[in-house]
Amino acid sequence: MSLTPTLRLPGGLVEHGVRQRGCAFQPLSGALELALAEQIERAADTPGAVTAALSLALAHLGGTPASPARVDALCVADRQFLMRELAQHLGDEQARGPRWLHSLCGHCAARFDFALEPALLPVVEAPAGFPEAEVRGDDGQLLRFRLPVGADLPELARQPDAELRRWLLHRLSLAPHALPQDPHGMDRLAERVEAALEDIAPAIVLQVQAQCPECGAACVVDLEPYGALQRRTNDLLQEVHQLAWHYHWSEAQILALPRARRQRYLQLIDRGRGLGD
């Protein structure tokens, strides 16, 4: 089986001074779908599920295997980008075109549908200097900070709100011992660090605007970057059961089928039972 087309990360993985941006997914099969669903269900939290899914689904990252440690070292936007691409990869050929999404108008409360093509959503690529930024402290000293990566997220979620800013500064600083000790100095520095990191951070679109067909109002709709985590083993195993029941194929034979072929056989079964056209 040939590999899927190469993707270009908006940020990239910097290793030994070299920024790696190319990657590709494994060819899609039922076996991969099942393994992904099982890994996702075993994960303790969302960052863990993202790392497990990507390290399993990626054929390579910068030309070498995508180990969990390397996936954990990707910045947040790269992980969101790859999860959005994985959702496309896991879908059938129809899911690669426009998708129908649902929203609730915040003005007239009408529920409406609208079409969106994920492949056409813009991506903000990281500029030169990624993934680090320089910030000048109150004493004039230049301090360096890095962007948050996947490995930071589980511990970040456990921090109390009152300690979050200070914890982040220490976590992202390349010289924590040089940070100011007084709270006011930390707050002033935190504002500059946030602005500097935002300037070098890649990004994907997480919100779109859609017009309500009832009242004409412009509605802001949030896009879920981790939709691929919603897949469950029961759905795929139900397909395996139905195909095995009708065709007497083994689980391995069924899981070796491309998803589009599997879905076509299921449609033929429904047609034979008078449930489809």
Disulfide bonds with the S-S distance in Angstrom:
none
